[in-house]
């Protein structure tokens, strides 16, 4: 990798007014800038770093899934390509400093802190504007799993598996490219039992990435079961999917 001279900062989008007329290239680490943010047309979206599909994880405060997915993007891109892309933006705007912008304020969870941590691991200095962020706190947030926090109802895998085996499952004919079946909460016959199964799946399920999202998958016999990441709370969950192994 050729040596690249970069001064990298991070900041929240609400600092744009202070930064835009300084020697900074404004860069979004979350893809296209959404929402009512002034001067967002001046912000360069970093190619390949859209977090749009992760939005339900973030809404659920599922920072573990957010971290795993975003870290996967960083590692796939690799430090060489990332630095080259930042250098290109610096030359394009004829400015000496890069500021990576995100939505979280101060020590709130934000993807820019994951990006900063990745750069720091590769010996690139990164400074939060206007004052340092607590990276120890951020690392703790990256491990936060709201479904572990929610707990479970002390049911056995055998009970869960046998109950699901007896449930009515429907083929998802609108998704032939992803063949699977689903059972509906409204057809389950026992609302509390359904939600207990959901809590069990989300607590004990193995984390698997598919289509830019994280699914918690419960394996039993020849099938794996999961709920949708966008069902933010257990009470909002209306179906359980089943895939043949």
Biotite code that builds the C-alpha atoms (Angstrom):
import biotite.structure as struc

atoms = struc.array([
    struc.Atom([0.000, 0.000, 0.000], chain_id="A", res_id=1, res_name="UNK", atom_name="CA", element="C"),
    struc.Atom([1.390, 3.377, -0.958], chain_id="A", res_id=2, res_name="UNK", atom_name="CA", element="C"),
    struc.Atom([1.710, 5.877, 1.853], chain_id="A", res_id=3, res_name="UNK", atom_name="CA", element="C"),
    struc.Atom([-1.246, 8.247, 2.067], chain_id="A", res_id=4, res_name="UNK", atom_name="CA", element="C"),
    struc.Atom([-1.201, 11.439, 4.118], chain_id="A", res_id=5, res_name="UNK", atom_name="CA", element="C"),
    struc.Atom([-4.653, 11.761, 5.683], chain_id="A", res_id=6, res_name="UNK", atom_name="CA", element="C"),
    struc.Atom([-5.987, 13.812, 8.551], chain_id="A", res_id=7, res_name="UNK", atom_name="CA", element="C"),
    struc.Atom([-9.202, 12.096, 9.616], chain_id="A", res_id=8, res_name="UNK", atom_name="CA", element="C"),
    struc.Atom([-11.855, 13.444, 11.982], chain_id="A", res_id=9, res_name="UNK", atom_name="CA", element="C"),
    struc.Atom([-15.323, 12.262, 12.967], chain_id="A", res_id=10, res_name="UNK", atom_name="CA", element="C"),
    struc.Atom([-18.391, 14.304, 13.883], chain_id="A", res_id=11, res_name="UNK", atom_name="CA", element="C"),
    struc.Atom([-22.174, 14.205, 14.021], chain_id="A", res_id=12, res_name="UNK", atom_name="CA", element="C"),
    struc.Atom([-24.251, 15.695, 11.232], chain_id="A", res_id=13, res_name="UNK", atom_name="CA", element="C"),
    struc.Atom([-25.349, 18.553, 13.487], chain_id="A", res_id=14, res_name="UNK", atom_name="CA", element="C"),
    struc.Atom([-21.784, 19.936, 13.255], chain_id="A", res_id=15, res_name="UNK", atom_name="CA", element="C"),
    struc.Atom([-21.968, 20.493, 9.485], chain_id="A", res_id=16, res_name="UNK", atom_name="CA", element="C"),
    struc.Atom([-22.588, 24.231, 9.848], chain_id="A", res_id=17, res_name="UNK", atom_name="CA", element="C"),
    struc.Atom([-19.314, 24.581, 11.774], chain_id="A", res_id=18, res_name="UNK", atom_name="CA", element="C"),
    struc.Atom([-17.310, 22.305, 9.487], chain_id="A", res_id=19, res_name="UNK", atom_name="CA", element="C"),
    struc.Atom([-18.453, 23.127, 5.963], chain_id="A", res_id=20, res_name="UNK", atom_name="CA", element="C"),
    struc.Atom([-16.426, 26.324, 5.595], chain_id="A", res_id=21, res_name="UNK", atom_name="CA", element="C"),
    struc.Atom([-13.287, 24.860, 7.116], chain_id="A", res_id=22, res_name="UNK", atom_name="CA", element="C"),
    struc.Atom([-10.668, 22.703, 5.432], chain_id="A", res_id=23, res_name="UNK", atom_name="CA", element="C"),
    struc.Atom([-12.813, 19.546, 5.648], chain_id="A", res_id=24, res_name="UNK", atom_name="CA", element="C"),
    struc.Atom([-14.226, 17.161, 3.069], chain_id="A", res_id=25, res_name="UNK", atom_name="CA", element="C"),
    struc.Atom([-17.643, 16.200, 4.457], chain_id="A", res_id=26, res_name="UNK", atom_name="CA", element="C"),
    struc.Atom([-18.132, 12.428, 4.152], chain_id="A", res_id=27, res_name="UNK", atom_name="CA", element="C"),
    struc.Atom([-21.095, 10.277, 5.169], chain_id="A", res_id=28, res_name="UNK", atom_name="CA", element="C"),
    struc.Atom([-20.179, 6.828, 6.516], chain_id="A", res_id=29, res_name="UNK", atom_name="CA", element="C"),
    struc.Atom([-23.803, 5.644, 6.197], chain_id="A", res_id=30, res_name="UNK", atom_name="CA", element="C"),
    struc.Atom([-24.455, 6.143, 2.492], chain_id="A", res_id=31, res_name="UNK", atom_name="CA", element="C"),
    struc.Atom([-26.942, 8.706, 1.234], chain_id="A", res_id=32, res_name="UNK", atom_name="CA", element="C"),
    struc.Atom([-27.751, 11.386, 3.809], chain_id="A", res_id=33, res_name="UNK", atom_name="CA", element="C"),
    struc.Atom([-31.392, 11.112, 4.866], chain_id="A", res_id=34, res_name="UNK", atom_name="CA", element="C"),
    struc.Atom([-33.624, 13.352, 6.914], chain_id="A", res_id=35, res_name="UNK", atom_name="CA", element="C"),
    struc.Atom([-33.812, 17.085, 7.514], chain_id="A", res_id=36, res_name="UNK", atom_name="CA", element="C"),
    struc.Atom([-30.094, 17.855, 7.575], chain_id="A", res_id=37, res_name="UNK", atom_name="CA", element="C"),
    struc.Atom([-28.899, 21.242, 6.342], chain_id="A", res_id=38, res_name="UNK", atom_name="CA", element="C"),
    struc.Atom([-26.329, 21.278, 3.537], chain_id="A", res_id=39, res_name="UNK", atom_name="CA", element="C"),
    struc.Atom([-26.614, 17.516, 3.045], chain_id="A", res_id=40, res_name="UNK", atom_name="CA", element="C"),
    struc.Atom([-26.053, 18.086, -0.680], chain_id="A", res_id=41, res_name="UNK", atom_name="CA", element="C"),
    struc.Atom([-22.449, 19.026, 0.207], chain_id="A", res_id=42, res_name="UNK", atom_name="CA", element="C"),
    struc.Atom([-21.789, 15.665, 1.872], chain_id="A", res_id=43, res_name="UNK", atom_name="CA", element="C"),
    struc.Atom([-20.033, 12.927, -0.088], chain_id="A", res_id=44, res_name="UNK", atom_name="CA", element="C"),
    struc.Atom([-21.561, 9.474, 0.556], chain_id="A", res_id=45, res_name="UNK", atom_name="CA", element="C"),
    struc.Atom([-18.804, 6.907, 0.934], chain_id="A", res_id=46, res_name="UNK", atom_name="CA", element="C"),
    struc.Atom([-19.315, 4.293, -1.776], chain_id="A", res_id=47, res_name="UNK", atom_name="CA", element="C"),
    struc.Atom([-20.430, 0.879, -0.594], chain_id="A", res_id=48, res_name="UNK", atom_name="CA", element="C"),
    struc.Atom([-21.211, 1.927, 2.978], chain_id="A", res_id=49, res_name="UNK", atom_name="CA", element="C"),
    struc.Atom([-24.990, 2.210, 2.971], chain_id="A", res_id=50, res_name="UNK", atom_name="CA", element="C"),
    struc.Atom([-26.533, 1.262, 6.323], chain_id="A", res_id=51, res_name="UNK", atom_name="CA", element="C"),
    struc.Atom([-30.123, 1.444, 5.045], chain_id="A", res_id=52, res_name="UNK", atom_name="CA", element="C"),
    struc.Atom([-30.806, -2.278, 5.473], chain_id="A", res_id=53, res_name="UNK", atom_name="CA", element="C"),
    struc.Atom([-29.492, -2.104, 9.041], chain_id="A", res_id=54, res_name="UNK", atom_name="CA", element="C"),
    struc.Atom([-32.043, 0.517, 10.069], chain_id="A", res_id=55, res_name="UNK", atom_name="CA", element="C"),
    struc.Atom([-34.369, -1.916, 11.863], chain_id="A", res_id=56, res_name="UNK", atom_name="CA", element="C"),
    struc.Atom([-31.488, -3.298, 13.899], chain_id="A", res_id=57, res_name="UNK", atom_name="CA", element="C"),
    struc.Atom([-30.584, 0.223, 14.954], chain_id="A", res_id=58, res_name="UNK", atom_name="CA", element="C"),
    struc.Atom([-34.196, 1.095, 15.795], chain_id="A", res_id=59, res_name="UNK", atom_name="CA", element="C"),
    struc.Atom([-34.231, -1.940, 18.103], chain_id="A", res_id=60, res_name="UNK", atom_name="CA", element="C"),
    struc.Atom([-30.940, -0.822, 19.703], chain_id="A", res_id=61, res_name="UNK", atom_name="CA", element="C"),
    struc.Atom([-29.509, -4.098, 18.397], chain_id="A", res_id=62, res_name="UNK", atom_name="CA", element="C"),
    struc.Atom([-26.025, -2.636, 18.267], chain_id="A", res_id=63, res_name="UNK", atom_name="CA", element="C"),
    struc.Atom([-24.397, -6.063, 18.129], chain_id="A", res_id=64, res_name="UNK", atom_name="CA", element="C"),
    struc.Atom([-26.010, -6.748, 14.743], chain_id="A", res_id=65, res_name="UNK", atom_name="CA", element="C"),
    struc.Atom([-25.191, -3.223, 13.536], chain_id="A", res_id=66, res_name="UNK", atom_name="CA", element="C"),
    struc.Atom([-21.564, -3.715, 14.504], chain_id="A", res_id=67, res_name="UNK", atom_name="CA", element="C"),
    struc.Atom([-21.237, -7.146, 12.880], chain_id="A", res_id=68, res_name="UNK", atom_name="CA", element="C"),
    struc.Atom([-22.781, -5.965, 9.610], chain_id="A", res_id=69, res_name="UNK", atom_name="CA", element="C"),
    struc.Atom([-20.824, -2.714, 9.390], chain_id="A", res_id=70, res_name="UNK", atom_name="CA", element="C"),
    struc.Atom([-17.571, -4.368, 10.396], chain_id="A", res_id=71, res_name="UNK", atom_name="CA", element="C"),
    struc.Atom([-18.162, -6.883, 7.610], chain_id="A", res_id=72, res_name="UNK", atom_name="CA", element="C"),
    struc.Atom([-18.352, -4.004, 5.117], chain_id="A", res_id=73, res_name="UNK", atom_name="CA", element="C"),
    struc.Atom([-15.111, -2.517, 6.428], chain_id="A", res_id=74, res_name="UNK", atom_name="CA", element="C"),
    struc.Atom([-13.221, -5.785, 6.273], chain_id="A", res_id=75, res_name="UNK", atom_name="CA", element="C"),
    struc.Atom([-14.553, -6.609, 2.809], chain_id="A", res_id=76, res_name="UNK", atom_name="CA", element="C"),
    struc.Atom([-13.470, -3.195, 1.516], chain_id="A", res_id=77, res_name="UNK", atom_name="CA", element="C"),
    struc.Atom([-10.092, -3.446, 3.209], chain_id="A", res_id=78, res_name="UNK", atom_name="CA", element="C"),
    struc.Atom([-7.950, -0.668, 4.572], chain_id="A", res_id=79, res_name="UNK", atom_name="CA", element="C"),
    struc.Atom([-6.143, -0.038, 1.267], chain_id="A", res_id=80, res_name="UNK", atom_name="CA", element="C"),
    struc.Atom([-9.304, 0.652, -0.736], chain_id="A", res_id=81, res_name="UNK", atom_name="CA", element="C"),
    struc.Atom([-10.806, 2.711, 2.056], chain_id="A", res_id=82, res_name="UNK", atom_name="CA", element="C"),
    struc.Atom([-7.780, 4.990, 2.318], chain_id="A", res_id=83, res_name="UNK", atom_name="CA", element="C"),
    struc.Atom([-7.578, 5.336, -1.450], chain_id="A", res_id=84, res_name="UNK", atom_name="CA", element="C"),
    struc.Atom([-11.240, 6.354, -1.555], chain_id="A", res_id=85, res_name="UNK", atom_name="CA", element="C"),
    struc.Atom([-10.700, 8.968, 1.150], chain_id="A", res_id=86, res_name="UNK", atom_name="CA", element="C"),
    struc.Atom([-7.616, 10.263, -0.642], chain_id="A", res_id=87, res_name="UNK", atom_name="CA", element="C"),
    struc.Atom([-9.606, 10.603, -3.877], chain_id="A", res_id=88, res_name="UNK", atom_name="CA", element="C"),
    struc.Atom([-12.208, 12.723, -2.072], chain_id="A", res_id=89, res_name="UNK", atom_name="CA", element="C"),
    struc.Atom([-9.491, 14.906, -0.555], chain_id="A", res_id=90, res_name="UNK", atom_name="CA", element="C"),
    struc.Atom([-7.976, 15.558, -3.995], chain_id="A", res_id=91, res_name="UNK", atom_name="CA", element="C"),
    struc.Atom([-11.392, 16.091, -5.592], chain_id="A", res_id=92, res_name="UNK", atom_name="CA", element="C"),
    struc.Atom([-12.227, 18.887, -3.145], chain_id="A", res_id=93, res_name="UNK", atom_name="CA", element="C"),
    struc.Atom([-8.659, 20.179, -2.793], chain_id="A", res_id=94, res_name="UNK", atom_name="CA", element="C"),
    struc.Atom([-8.848, 20.039, 0.988], chain_id="A", res_id=95, res_name="UNK", atom_name="CA", element="C"),
    struc.Atom([-6.463, 18.561, 3.513], chain_id="A", res_id=96, res_name="UNK", atom_name="CA", element="C"),
    struc.Atom([-8.809, 16.971, 6.069], chain_id="A", res_id=97, res_name="UNK", atom_name="CA", element="C"),
    struc.Atom([-11.565, 14.352, 6.014], chain_id="A", res_id=98, res_name="UNK", atom_name="CA", element="C"),
    struc.Atom([-14.460, 14.408, 8.466], chain_id="A", res_id=99, res_name="UNK", atom_name="CA", element="C"),
    struc.Atom([-16.545, 11.232, 8.715], chain_id="A", res_id=100, res_name="UNK", atom_name="CA", element="C"),
    struc.Atom([-20.119, 12.174, 9.586], chain_id="A", res_id=101, res_name="UNK", atom_name="CA", element="C"),
    struc.Atom([-22.801, 10.129, 11.338], chain_id="A", res_id=102, res_name="UNK", atom_name="CA", element="C"),
    struc.Atom([-26.169, 10.519, 13.057], chain_id="A", res_id=103, res_name="UNK", atom_name="CA", element="C"),
    struc.Atom([-25.277, 9.862, 16.705], chain_id="A", res_id=104, res_name="UNK", atom_name="CA", element="C"),
    struc.Atom([-24.405, 12.746, 19.007], chain_id="A", res_id=105, res_name="UNK", atom_name="CA", element="C"),
    struc.Atom([-21.324, 12.616, 21.248], chain_id="A", res_id=106, res_name="UNK", atom_name="CA", element="C"),
    struc.Atom([-21.136, 9.157, 22.860], chain_id="A", res_id=107, res_name="UNK", atom_name="CA", element="C"),
    struc.Atom([-24.303, 7.748, 21.305], chain_id="A", res_id=108, res_name="UNK", atom_name="CA", element="C"),
    struc.Atom([-23.933, 4.667, 19.121], chain_id="A", res_id=109, res_name="UNK", atom_name="CA", element="C"),
    struc.Atom([-22.958, 5.570, 15.565], chain_id="A", res_id=110, res_name="UNK", atom_name="CA", element="C"),
    struc.Atom([-21.329, 3.827, 12.618], chain_id="A", res_id=111, res_name="UNK", atom_name="CA", element="C"),
    struc.Atom([-18.643, 6.511, 12.406], chain_id="A", res_id=112, res_name="UNK", atom_name="CA", element="C"),
    struc.Atom([-17.183, 5.210, 15.670], chain_id="A", res_id=113, res_name="UNK", atom_name="CA", element="C"),
    struc.Atom([-16.935, 1.687, 14.212], chain_id="A", res_id=114, res_name="UNK", atom_name="CA", element="C"),
    struc.Atom([-15.201, 3.207, 11.185], chain_id="A", res_id=115, res_name="UNK", atom_name="CA", element="C"),
    struc.Atom([-12.844, 5.151, 13.454], chain_id="A", res_id=116, res_name="UNK", atom_name="CA", element="C"),
    struc.Atom([-12.031, 2.026, 15.437], chain_id="A", res_id=117, res_name="UNK", atom_name="CA", element="C"),
    struc.Atom([-11.168, 0.176, 12.225], chain_id="A", res_id=118, res_name="UNK", atom_name="CA", element="C"),
    struc.Atom([-8.864, 2.982, 11.081], chain_id="A", res_id=119, res_name="UNK", atom_name="CA", element="C"),
    struc.Atom([-7.178, 3.130, 14.477], chain_id="A", res_id=120, res_name="UNK", atom_name="CA", element="C"),
    struc.Atom([-6.528, -0.612, 14.354], chain_id="A", res_id=121, res_name="UNK", atom_name="CA", element="C"),
    struc.Atom([-4.674, 0.098, 11.112], chain_id="A", res_id=122, res_name="UNK", atom_name="CA", element="C"),
    struc.Atom([-2.572, 2.855, 12.703], chain_id="A", res_id=123, res_name="UNK", atom_name="CA", element="C"),
    struc.Atom([-4.580, 5.745, 11.276], chain_id="A", res_id=124, res_name="UNK", atom_name="CA", element="C"),
    struc.Atom([-5.146, 8.563, 13.766], chain_id="A", res_id=125, res_name="UNK", atom_name="CA", element="C"),
    struc.Atom([-8.779, 9.657, 14.095], chain_id="A", res_id=126, res_name="UNK", atom_name="CA", element="C"),
    struc.Atom([-10.047, 12.573, 16.202], chain_id="A", res_id=127, res_name="UNK", atom_name="CA", element="C"),
    struc.Atom([-13.673, 13.200, 17.192], chain_id="A", res_id=128, res_name="UNK", atom_name="CA", element="C"),
    struc.Atom([-14.815, 16.823, 16.641], chain_id="A", res_id=129, res_name="UNK", atom_name="CA", element="C"),
    struc.Atom([-15.192, 18.858, 18.810], chain_id="A", res_id=130, res_name="UNK", atom_name="CA", element="C"),
    struc.Atom([-14.073, 16.607, 21.709], chain_id="A", res_id=131, res_name="UNK", atom_name="CA", element="C"),
    struc.Atom([-12.927, 12.989, 22.113], chain_id="A", res_id=132, res_name="UNK", atom_name="CA", element="C"),
    struc.Atom([-15.469, 10.183, 22.179], chain_id="A", res_id=133, res_name="UNK", atom_name="CA", element="C"),
    struc.Atom([-15.353, 7.417, 24.778], chain_id="A", res_id=134, res_name="UNK", atom_name="CA", element="C"),
    struc.Atom([-14.241, 4.459, 22.643], chain_id="A", res_id=135, res_name="UNK", atom_name="CA", element="C"),
    struc.Atom([-14.444, 2.074, 25.611], chain_id="A", res_id=136, res_name="UNK", atom_name="CA", element="C"),
    struc.Atom([-18.148, 2.906, 25.867], chain_id="A", res_id=137, res_name="UNK", atom_name="CA", element="C"),
    struc.Atom([-18.544, 2.401, 22.115], chain_id="A", res_id=138, res_name="UNK", atom_name="CA", element="C"),
    struc.Atom([-16.932, -1.041, 22.322], chain_id="A", res_id=139, res_name="UNK", atom_name="CA", element="C"),
    struc.Atom([-19.377, -1.978, 25.055], chain_id="A", res_id=140, res_name="UNK", atom_name="CA", element="C"),
    struc.Atom([-22.264, -0.800, 22.878], chain_id="A", res_id=141, res_name="UNK", atom_name="CA", element="C"),
    struc.Atom([-21.020, -2.965, 20.010], chain_id="A", res_id=142, res_name="UNK", atom_name="CA", element="C"),
    struc.Atom([-21.689, -6.021, 22.192], chain_id="A", res_id=143, res_name="UNK", atom_name="CA", element="C"),
    struc.Atom([-25.209, -4.961, 23.225], chain_id="A", res_id=144, res_name="UNK", atom_name="CA", element="C"),
    struc.Atom([-27.916, -7.463, 22.245], chain_id="A", res_id=145, res_name="UNK", atom_name="CA", element="C"),
    struc.Atom([-31.462, -6.346, 23.245], chain_id="A", res_id=146, res_name="UNK", atom_name="CA", element="C"),
    struc.Atom([-32.823, -9.864, 22.767], chain_id="A", res_id=147, res_name="UNK", atom_name="CA", element="C"),
    struc.Atom([-30.381, -11.245, 25.326], chain_id="A", res_id=148, res_name="UNK", atom_name="CA", element="C"),
    struc.Atom([-31.405, -8.364, 27.581], chain_id="A", res_id=149, res_name="UNK", atom_name="CA", element="C"),
    struc.Atom([-35.084, -9.315, 27.149], chain_id="A", res_id=150, res_name="UNK", atom_name="CA", element="C"),
    struc.Atom([-34.444, -12.840, 28.411], chain_id="A", res_id=151, res_name="UNK", atom_name="CA", element="C"),
    struc.Atom([-36.477, -15.995, 27.772], chain_id="A", res_id=152, res_name="UNK", atom_name="CA", element="C"),
    struc.Atom([-39.174, -18.105, 29.452], chain_id="A", res_id=153, res_name="UNK", atom_name="CA", element="C"),
    struc.Atom([-37.065, -21.103, 30.539], chain_id="A", res_id=154, res_name="UNK", atom_name="CA", element="C"),
    struc.Atom([-38.520, -23.457, 27.925], chain_id="A", res_id=155, res_name="UNK", atom_name="CA", element="C"),
    struc.Atom([-36.489, -26.355, 26.577], chain_id="A", res_id=156, res_name="UNK", atom_name="CA", element="C"),
    struc.Atom([-35.300, -26.701, 22.998], chain_id="A", res_id=157, res_name="UNK", atom_name="CA", element="C"),
    struc.Atom([-37.314, -29.917, 22.821], chain_id="A", res_id=158, res_name="UNK", atom_name="CA", element="C"),
    struc.Atom([-40.516, -28.145, 23.791], chain_id="A", res_id=159, res_name="UNK", atom_name="CA", element="C"),
    struc.Atom([-39.880, -25.345, 21.278], chain_id="A", res_id=160, res_name="UNK", atom_name="CA", element="C"),
    struc.Atom([-38.963, -27.760, 18.476], chain_id="A", res_id=161, res_name="UNK", atom_name="CA", element="C"),
    struc.Atom([-41.898, -30.104, 19.043], chain_id="A", res_id=162, res_name="UNK", atom_name="CA", element="C"),
    struc.Atom([-44.353, -27.198, 19.281], chain_id="A", res_id=163, res_name="UNK", atom_name="CA", element="C"),
    struc.Atom([-43.092, -25.768, 15.999], chain_id="A", res_id=164, res_name="UNK", atom_name="CA", element="C"),
    struc.Atom([-43.335, -29.189, 14.350], chain_id="A", res_id=165, res_name="UNK", atom_name="CA", element="C"),
    struc.Atom([-47.039, -29.241, 15.175], chain_id="A", res_id=166, res_name="UNK", atom_name="CA", element="C"),
    struc.Atom([-47.717, -25.718, 13.901], chain_id="A", res_id=167, res_name="UNK", atom_name="CA", element="C"),
    struc.Atom([-49.309, -24.917, 10.544], chain_id="A", res_id=168, res_name="UNK", atom_name="CA", element="C"),
    struc.Atom([-46.712, -23.610, 8.074], chain_id="A", res_id=169, res_name="UNK", atom_name="CA", element="C"),
    struc.Atom([-47.499, -21.949, 4.742], chain_id="A", res_id=170, res_name="UNK", atom_name="CA", element="C"),
    struc.Atom([-45.196, -21.860, 1.708], chain_id="A", res_id=171, res_name="UNK", atom_name="CA", element="C"),
    struc.Atom([-43.972, -18.322, 0.927], chain_id="A", res_id=172, res_name="UNK", atom_name="CA", element="C"),
    struc.Atom([-44.917, -18.392, -2.745], chain_id="A", res_id=173, res_name="UNK", atom_name="CA", element="C"),
    struc.Atom([-44.081, -14.700, -3.251], chain_id="A", res_id=174, res_name="UNK", atom_name="CA", element="C"),
    struc.Atom([-40.388, -15.448, -2.601], chain_id="A", res_id=175, res_name="UNK", atom_name="CA", element="C"),
    struc.Atom([-39.534, -18.426, -4.841], chain_id="A", res_id=176, res_name="UNK", atom_name="CA", element="C"),
    struc.Atom([-35.875, -17.339, -4.935], chain_id="A", res_id=177, res_name="UNK", atom_name="CA", element="C"),
    struc.Atom([-35.744, -17.871, -1.153], chain_id="A", res_id=178, res_name="UNK", atom_name="CA", element="C"),
    struc.Atom([-37.881, -20.987, -0.578], chain_id="A", res_id=179, res_name="UNK", atom_name="CA", element="C"),
    struc.Atom([-39.267, -21.207, 2.945], chain_id="A", res_id=180, res_name="UNK", atom_name="CA", element="C"),
    struc.Atom([-42.452, -21.575, 4.952], chain_id="A", res_id=181, res_name="UNK", atom_name="CA", element="C"),
    struc.Atom([-43.958, -19.426, 7.689], chain_id="A", res_id=182, res_name="UNK", atom_name="CA", element="C"),
    struc.Atom([-46.460, -19.749, 10.499], chain_id="A", res_id=183, res_name="UNK", atom_name="CA", element="C"),
    struc.Atom([-48.654, -16.834, 11.516], chain_id="A", res_id=184, res_name="UNK", atom_name="CA", element="C"),
    struc.Atom([-49.207, -15.642, 15.034], chain_id="A", res_id=185, res_name="UNK", atom_name="CA", element="C"),
    struc.Atom([-52.920, -15.164, 14.402], chain_id="A", res_id=186, res_name="UNK", atom_name="CA", element="C"),
    struc.Atom([-53.215, -18.840, 13.382], chain_id="A", res_id=187, res_name="UNK", atom_name="CA", element="C"),
    struc.Atom([-51.080, -20.182, 16.237], chain_id="A", res_id=188, res_name="UNK", atom_name="CA", element="C"),
    struc.Atom([-53.933, -20.560, 18.690], chain_id="A", res_id=189, res_name="UNK", atom_name="CA", element="C"),
    struc.Atom([-52.053, -19.355, 21.768], chain_id="A", res_id=190, res_name="UNK", atom_name="CA", element="C"),
    struc.Atom([-50.636, -15.850, 21.695], chain_id="A", res_id=191, res_name="UNK", atom_name="CA", element="C"),
    struc.Atom([-48.469, -16.129, 24.800], chain_id="A", res_id=192, res_name="UNK", atom_name="CA", element="C"),
    struc.Atom([-47.018, -19.457, 23.695], chain_id="A", res_id=193, res_name="UNK", atom_name="CA", element="C"),
    struc.Atom([-46.175, -17.919, 20.313], chain_id="A", res_id=194, res_name="UNK", atom_name="CA", element="C"),
    struc.Atom([-44.349, -15.000, 21.954], chain_id="A", res_id=195, res_name="UNK", atom_name="CA", element="C"),
    struc.Atom([-42.500, -17.371, 24.309], chain_id="A", res_id=196, res_name="UNK", atom_name="CA", element="C"),
    struc.Atom([-41.206, -19.237, 21.258], chain_id="A", res_id=197, res_name="UNK", atom_name="CA", element="C"),
    struc.Atom([-40.154, -15.938, 19.666], chain_id="A", res_id=198, res_name="UNK", atom_name="CA", element="C"),
    struc.Atom([-38.219, -14.976, 22.802], chain_id="A", res_id=199, res_name="UNK", atom_name="CA", element="C"),
    struc.Atom([-36.536, -18.384, 22.851], chain_id="A", res_id=200, res_name="UNK", atom_name="CA", element="C"),
    struc.Atom([-35.507, -18.137, 19.188], chain_id="A", res_id=201, res_name="UNK", atom_name="CA", element="C"),
    struc.Atom([-34.127, -14.645, 19.645], chain_id="A", res_id=202, res_name="UNK", atom_name="CA", element="C"),
    struc.Atom([-32.290, -15.456, 22.866], chain_id="A", res_id=203, res_name="UNK", atom_name="CA", element="C"),
    struc.Atom([-30.735, -18.788, 21.879], chain_id="A", res_id=204, res_name="UNK", atom_name="CA", element="C"),
    struc.Atom([-30.646, -18.496, 18.079], chain_id="A", res_id=205, res_name="UNK", atom_name="CA", element="C"),
    struc.Atom([-27.363, -18.488, 16.184], chain_id="A", res_id=206, res_name="UNK", atom_name="CA", element="C"),
    struc.Atom([-26.556, -15.162, 14.512], chain_id="A", res_id=207, res_name="UNK", atom_name="CA", element="C"),
    struc.Atom([-26.478, -15.479, 10.724], chain_id="A", res_id=208, res_name="UNK", atom_name="CA", element="C"),
    struc.Atom([-26.124, -12.794, 8.051], chain_id="A", res_id=209, res_name="UNK", atom_name="CA", element="C"),
    struc.Atom([-28.379, -12.873, 5.010], chain_id="A", res_id=210, res_name="UNK", atom_name="CA", element="C"),
    struc.Atom([-29.166, -10.062, 2.596], chain_id="A", res_id=211, res_name="UNK", atom_name="CA", element="C"),
    struc.Atom([-27.448, -7.405, 4.674], chain_id="A", res_id=212, res_name="UNK", atom_name="CA", element="C"),
    struc.Atom([-29.319, -8.256, 7.884], chain_id="A", res_id=213, res_name="UNK", atom_name="CA", element="C"),
    struc.Atom([-28.686, -10.459, 10.913], chain_id="A", res_id=214, res_name="UNK", atom_name="CA", element="C"),
    struc.Atom([-31.102, -13.281, 11.714], chain_id="A", res_id=215, res_name="UNK", atom_name="CA", element="C"),
    struc.Atom([-31.164, -15.292, 14.941], chain_id="A", res_id=216, res_name="UNK", atom_name="CA", element="C"),
    struc.Atom([-31.733, -18.873, 13.822], chain_id="A", res_id=217, res_name="UNK", atom_name="CA", element="C"),
    struc.Atom([-32.981, -21.733, 16.000], chain_id="A", res_id=218, res_name="UNK", atom_name="CA", element="C"),
    struc.Atom([-32.081, -25.198, 14.675], chain_id="A", res_id=219, res_name="UNK", atom_name="CA", element="C"),
    struc.Atom([-34.276, -28.236, 15.305], chain_id="A", res_id=220, res_name="UNK", atom_name="CA", element="C"),
    struc.Atom([-34.183, -31.534, 13.428], chain_id="A", res_id=221, res_name="UNK", atom_name="CA", element="C"),
    struc.Atom([-34.161, -30.733, 9.683], chain_id="A", res_id=222, res_name="UNK", atom_name="CA", element="C"),
    struc.Atom([-35.201, -27.095, 9.937], chain_id="A", res_id=223, res_name="UNK", atom_name="CA", element="C"),
    struc.Atom([-34.067, -23.706, 11.151], chain_id="A", res_id=224, res_name="UNK", atom_name="CA", element="C"),
    struc.Atom([-36.507, -21.088, 12.408], chain_id="A", res_id=225, res_name="UNK", atom_name="CA", element="C"),
    struc.Atom([-36.187, -17.327, 12.672], chain_id="A", res_id=226, res_name="UNK", atom_name="CA", element="C"),
    struc.Atom([-38.183, -14.129, 12.969], chain_id="A", res_id=227, res_name="UNK", atom_name="CA", element="C"),
    struc.Atom([-37.742, -10.913, 10.982], chain_id="A", res_id=228, res_name="UNK", atom_name="CA", element="C"),
    struc.Atom([-35.217, -8.335, 12.245], chain_id="A", res_id=229, res_name="UNK", atom_name="CA", element="C"),
    struc.Atom([-37.728, -5.558, 11.615], chain_id="A", res_id=230, res_name="UNK", atom_name="CA", element="C"),
    struc.Atom([-40.077, -6.951, 14.259], chain_id="A", res_id=231, res_name="UNK", atom_name="CA", element="C"),
    struc.Atom([-38.444, -4.643, 16.757], chain_id="A", res_id=232, res_name="UNK", atom_name="CA", element="C"),
    struc.Atom([-40.160, -5.950, 19.907], chain_id="A", res_id=233, res_name="UNK", atom_name="CA", element="C"),
    struc.Atom([-41.408, -9.460, 20.593], chain_id="A", res_id=234, res_name="UNK", atom_name="CA", element="C"),
    struc.Atom([-44.951, -8.120, 20.904], chain_id="A", res_id=235, res_name="UNK", atom_name="CA", element="C"),
    struc.Atom([-44.780, -6.851, 17.290], chain_id="A", res_id=236, res_name="UNK", atom_name="CA", element="C"),
    struc.Atom([-43.782, -10.209, 15.816], chain_id="A", res_id=237, res_name="UNK", atom_name="CA", element="C"),
    struc.Atom([-46.474, -11.674, 13.584], chain_id="A", res_id=238, res_name="UNK", atom_name="CA", element="C"),
    struc.Atom([-44.753, -14.694, 12.022], chain_id="A", res_id=239, res_name="UNK", atom_name="CA", element="C"),
    struc.Atom([-41.967, -17.257, 12.336], chain_id="A", res_id=240, res_name="UNK", atom_name="CA", element="C"),
    struc.Atom([-40.115, -18.478, 9.250], chain_id="A", res_id=241, res_name="UNK", atom_name="CA", element="C"),
    struc.Atom([-38.920, -22.038, 8.666], chain_id="A", res_id=242, res_name="UNK", atom_name="CA", element="C"),
    struc.Atom([-36.161, -23.079, 6.264], chain_id="A", res_id=243, res_name="UNK", atom_name="CA", element="C"),
    struc.Atom([-35.299, -26.651, 5.423], chain_id="A", res_id=244, res_name="UNK", atom_name="CA", element="C"),
    struc.Atom([-31.673, -27.443, 6.146], chain_id="A", res_id=245, res_name="UNK", atom_name="CA", element="C"),
])
